[in-house]
Amino acid sequence: MDYIKPAEVIKNMVQTGAAKAALPVKHLLIRGFLSGALLAFSTSLAIGVSLQSVPPVGALVFPVGFVIIVLLGLELVTGSFALVPVAGFHERIPATRVLANLSWVFLANLLGSLAYAGLLWISLSMSGQVAPGALEDKIVAIAQAKTTAYSAHGAAGMLTVFTKAMLCNWMVCLGVVMAMTSTSTMGKIAAAWLPVFIFFAQGYEHAVVNMFVIPAGMMFGAKVSMADWWIWNQIPVTLGNFVGGLLFTGLALYATYGPAKAATKEKTVASEALPLAEEWLPENR
């Protein structure tokens, strides 16, 4: 009986978004770095498993990194796209704080992803002394499919990558929110797992995953330039992730289940006063 009703989930979304935006830069960098690296771990795991079995198995194992991020309360910019702006719309935090939070987490996720990509390159290639194997070849193929394959189609390719990014983060942000519907660890794992499996199994575009797989592919010899990476994937995917996560998950759920602003402020004041009140309880005096 650990089900949490949607209205309560949205209240938690607003409070969580405000709490995330209030985190000092140090914590944003640490948690964001770990999130980028963990998601990169699950990506390489999913690719490796998919080489040995049917493709959907890769999608089954991929959410492990996302689940770890959710359970440990780490920072993933694509998940924050649905939470932090909603808190801003609810007049809990200024727009400047929203932008600063998302920017710092984006940078931290990028650094974590690049760190794991470099470590993976060292471990698989013996620091460039060993010829690429099946896993490396697969990463190279994915990096090229996510960049030059889109650029070959011009405007249609750009529209496609943006749309795939919207569809992806619709599911990823749904995973973040669904994890709030349970108070048990197993319930959170199951709820977060399902939407993430959907996006990976269908090949949608995730900004933080691509922070790892594209530069990793470049390290292993993919014919992809920095311009290819950023112009044909990272920038449009980040924008598409933002639009999809905020519009289809954050704002959509907030619009139908969101609490009244007055009620939220009233609850915030009450929660802040509670510790003071508890100090005057007989057992605490």
Phi, psi and omega per residue, in radians:
M1 nan 0.844 -3.102
D2 -1.814 0.274 -3.130
Y3 -1.198 2.357 3.087
I4 -1.955 2.245 -3.066
K5 -1.161 2.646 -3.098
P6 -0.943 -0.699 -3.121
A7 -1.074 -0.668 3.108
E8 -1.234 -0.606 3.110
V9 -1.063 -0.749 -3.118
I10 -1.170 -0.646 3.055
K11 -1.052 -0.732 3.109
N12 -1.133 -0.623 3.094
M13 -1.040 -0.820 -3.119
V14 -1.101 -0.811 -3.125
Q15 -1.146 -0.693 3.135
T16 -1.173 -0.718 3.104
G17 -1.071 -0.728 3.117
A18 -1.153 -0.703 3.126
A19 -1.133 -0.701 3.111
K20 -1.106 -0.735 -3.102
A21 -1.197 -0.419 -3.128
A22 -1.489 -0.128 -3.115
L23 -1.152 2.420 3.059
P24 -1.101 2.748 -3.110
V25 -1.003 -0.648 -3.131
K26 -0.981 -0.815 -3.110
H27 -1.237 -0.602 3.094
L28 -1.096 -0.732 -3.122
L29 -1.193 -0.749 -3.126
I30 -1.151 -0.881 -3.084
R31 -1.218 -0.645 3.100
G32 -1.173 -0.710 3.097
F33 -1.038 -0.814 3.138
L34 -1.107 -0.662 3.140
S35 -1.127 -0.767 3.125
G36 -1.072 -0.765 -3.127
A37 -1.176 -0.734 -3.119
L38 -1.133 -0.695 3.126
L39 -1.199 -0.596 3.072
A40 -1.139 -0.698 3.078
F41 -1.000 -0.864 -3.092
S42 -1.171 -0.517 3.112
T43 -1.184 -0.856 3.138
S44 -1.139 -0.592 3.075
L45 -1.115 -0.792 -3.124
A46 -1.111 -0.706 3.125
I47 -1.129 -0.772 -3.134
G48 -1.095 -0.747 3.134
V49 -1.150 -0.680 -3.096
S50 -1.155 -0.401 3.098
L51 -1.233 -0.394 -3.044
Q52 -1.844 -0.024 -3.091
S53 -2.704 -2.939 3.137
V54 -1.215 2.578 -3.068
P55 -0.897 -0.707 -3.108
P56 -1.026 -0.380 3.127
V57 -1.137 -0.618 3.068
G58 -1.057 -0.688 3.107
A59 -1.196 -0.515 3.128
L60 -1.208 -0.646 -3.094
V61 -1.564 -0.372 -3.081
F62 -0.977 -0.714 -3.054
P63 -1.123 -0.065 -3.099
V64 -1.027 -0.726 3.128
G65 -1.136 -0.719 3.132
F66 -1.110 -0.737 -3.140
V67 -1.105 -0.739 3.109
I68 -1.060 -0.750 3.117
I69 -1.039 -0.798 -3.119
V70 -1.134 -0.826 -3.063
L71 -1.170 -0.567 -3.128
L72 -1.582 -0.054 3.123
G73 1.181 0.604 3.137
L74 -1.438 -3.119 -3.015
E75 -1.940 2.081 3.074
L76 -2.174 2.073 -2.987
V77 -1.073 -0.627 -3.116
T78 -1.161 -0.618 3.058
G79 -1.222 -0.640 3.136
S80 -1.177 -0.375 3.116
F81 -0.998 -0.477 -3.136
A82 -1.633 -0.385 -3.020
L83 -1.724 -0.912 -3.017
V84 -1.151 -0.817 3.093
P85 -1.080 -0.608 3.117
V86 -1.096 -0.710 3.081
A87 -1.095 -0.636 3.085
G88 -1.146 -0.751 3.109
F89 -1.084 -0.518 -3.124
H90 -1.459 0.167 3.090
E91 1.117 0.550 3.070
R92 -1.594 -0.509 -3.086
I93 -2.496 2.621 3.126
P94 -1.267 2.754 -3.125
A95 -1.069 -0.588 3.128
T96 -1.104 -0.653 3.120
R97 -1.200 -0.659 3.094
V98 -1.046 -0.858 -3.118
L99 -1.112 -0.733 -3.134
A100 -1.110 -0.759 -3.130
N101 -1.064 -0.874 -3.100
L102 -1.132 -0.633 -3.133
S103 -1.177 -0.780 3.141
W104 -1.138 -0.728 -3.133
V105 -1.191 -0.677 3.071
F106 -0.999 -0.828 -3.137
L107 -1.089 -0.766 -3.112
A108 -1.152 -0.726 3.088
N109 -1.058 -0.702 3.128
L110 -1.108 -0.778 -3.129
L111 -1.125 -0.738 3.114
G112 -1.125 -0.713 3.138
S113 -1.143 -0.768 3.127
L114 -1.143 -0.642 3.129
A115 -1.079 -0.795 -3.139
Y116 -1.196 -0.652 3.115
A117 -1.039 -0.756 3.124
G118 -1.147 -0.728 3.122
L119 -1.161 -0.645 3.113
L120 -1.165 -0.707 3.110
W121 -1.039 -0.765 3.125
I122 -1.094 -0.790 -3.036
S123 -1.240 -0.576 -3.082
L124 -1.573 -0.501 -3.051
S125 -1.867 0.058 -3.064
M126 0.950 0.836 -3.132
S127 1.001 0.684 3.083
G128 1.537 0.094 -3.088
Q129 -1.625 -0.196 -3.079
V130 -2.033 2.445 3.132
A131 -1.113 2.573 -3.132
P132 -1.045 2.547 3.079
G133 -1.851 -2.857 -3.085
A134 -1.118 -0.732 -3.139
L135 -1.117 -0.792 3.136
E136 -1.098 -0.744 3.120
D137 -1.074 -0.657 3.131
K138 -1.169 -0.717 3.113
I139 -1.116 -0.710 3.094
V140 -1.059 -0.796 -3.131
A141 -1.097 -0.701 3.139
I142 -1.159 -0.754 3.141
A143 -1.036 -0.721 3.141
Q144 -1.257 -0.639 3.119
A145 -1.156 -0.490 -3.097
K146 -1.540 -0.048 -3.089
T147 -2.300 -1.369 -3.050
T148 -1.147 -0.464 3.096
A149 -1.151 -0.598 3.084
Y150 -1.309 -0.758 -3.087
S151 -1.093 -0.491 3.133
A152 -1.109 -0.354 -3.112
H153 -1.829 0.108 3.048
G154 1.068 -2.298 -3.088
A155 -1.057 -0.647 3.125
A156 -1.116 -0.663 3.094
G157 -1.139 -0.709 3.127
M158 -1.135 -0.739 3.108
L159 -1.115 -0.676 -3.134
T160 -1.134 -0.822 -3.097
V161 -1.151 -0.639 3.107
F162 -1.152 -0.740 -3.137
T163 -1.163 -0.740 3.092
K164 -1.071 -0.605 3.110
A165 -1.200 -0.688 3.083
M166 -1.076 -0.829 -3.136
L167 -1.092 -0.674 3.134
C168 -1.053 -0.943 -3.013
N169 -1.359 -0.257 2.936
W170 -1.007 -0.784 -3.122
M171 -1.311 -0.749 -3.104
V172 -1.078 -0.825 3.127
C173 -1.156 -0.555 3.060
L174 -1.125 -0.632 3.075
G175 -1.099 -0.705 3.098
V176 -1.077 -0.805 -3.109
V177 -1.213 -0.737 -3.118
M178 -1.095 -0.544 3.088
A179 -1.095 -0.394 3.113
M180 -1.392 -0.155 -3.098
T181 -1.434 -0.056 -3.129
S182 -2.297 2.602 3.077
T183 -1.808 -0.064 3.120
S184 -1.720 2.665 3.139
T185 -1.091 -0.815 -3.131
M186 -1.135 -0.649 3.101
G187 -1.115 -0.728 3.109
K188 -1.121 -0.729 -3.141
I189 -1.069 -0.854 -3.105
A190 -1.111 -0.756 -3.092
A191 -1.162 -0.700 -3.127
A192 -1.302 -0.527 -3.049
W193 -1.130 -0.757 -2.944
L194 -1.059 -0.922 -3.118
P195 -1.136 -0.602 -3.125
V196 -1.191 -0.656 3.043
F197 -1.024 -0.732 -3.115
I198 -1.050 -0.815 -3.084
F199 -1.198 -0.715 -3.089
F200 -1.231 -0.696 -3.108
A201 -1.101 -0.455 -3.087
Q202 -1.769 0.070 3.018
G203 1.277 0.541 3.094
Y204 -1.331 2.996 -2.991
E205 -1.835 2.131 -3.127
H206 -2.033 2.207 -3.024
A207 -1.042 -0.751 -3.059
V208 -1.327 -0.642 3.031
V209 -1.012 -0.746 -3.097
N210 -1.265 -0.379 3.027
M211 -1.094 -0.419 3.095
F212 -1.675 -0.964 -2.900
V213 -1.214 -0.572 -3.134
I214 -1.285 -0.918 3.081
P215 -1.103 -0.564 3.072
A216 -1.099 -0.739 3.092
G217 -1.069 -0.683 3.106
M218 -1.114 -0.689 3.101
M219 -1.103 -0.585 -3.107
F220 -1.566 0.075 3.019
G221 1.919 0.186 3.114
A222 -1.101 2.452 3.130
K223 -1.441 1.194 -3.098
V224 -2.300 2.259 3.111
S225 -1.630 2.958 3.074
M226 -1.060 -0.667 3.114
A227 -1.130 -0.724 3.092
D228 -1.020 -0.790 -3.101
W229 -1.055 -0.910 -3.006
W230 -1.413 -0.719 -3.078
I231 -1.322 -0.701 -3.043
W232 -1.720 0.010 3.072
N233 -2.526 -1.165 -2.919
Q234 -1.017 -0.797 -3.122
I235 -1.219 -0.950 3.137
P236 -1.121 -0.558 3.127
V237 -1.214 -0.728 3.106
T238 -1.073 -0.769 3.125
L239 -1.139 -0.744 3.117
G240 -1.136 -0.701 3.068
N241 -1.046 -0.734 -3.136
F242 -1.097 -0.857 -3.117
V243 -1.102 -0.827 -3.096
G244 -1.134 -0.820 -3.118
G245 -1.165 -0.752 -3.109
L246 -1.267 -0.810 -3.040
L247 -1.267 -0.876 -2.992
F248 -1.537 -0.314 3.106
T249 -2.030 -1.093 -3.076
G250 -1.018 -1.082 -3.075
L251 -1.245 -0.642 -3.117
A252 -1.077 -0.839 3.140
L253 -1.230 -0.654 3.127
Y254 -1.126 -0.682 -3.099
A255 -1.109 -0.575 -3.079
T256 -1.748 -0.428 -3.102
Y257 -2.082 -0.075 -3.012
G258 -1.086 2.504 3.119
P259 -1.315 2.753 3.047
A260 -1.149 2.507 -3.083
K261 -1.055 -0.709 -3.121
A262 -1.091 -0.724 -3.126
A263 -1.141 -0.673 3.138
T264 -1.159 -0.761 3.123
K265 -1.108 -0.693 3.126
E266 -1.084 -0.730 3.139
K267 -1.162 -0.665 3.140
T268 -1.108 -0.781 3.119
V269 -1.067 -0.746 -3.128
A270 -1.121 -0.728 -3.120
S271 -1.185 -0.570 3.110
E272 -1.256 -0.529 -3.123
A273 -1.403 -0.368 -3.060
L274 -1.028 -0.816 3.125
P275 -1.033 -0.647 3.114
L276 -1.146 -0.702 3.137
A277 -1.148 -0.658 -3.106
E278 -1.153 -0.468 3.117
E279 -1.109 -0.409 -3.077
W280 -1.727 0.080 3.043
L281 -1.161 2.555 -3.087
P282 -0.903 -0.714 -3.068
E283 -1.271 -0.251 -3.135
N284 -1.775 0.015 -3.078
R285 -1.704 nan nan
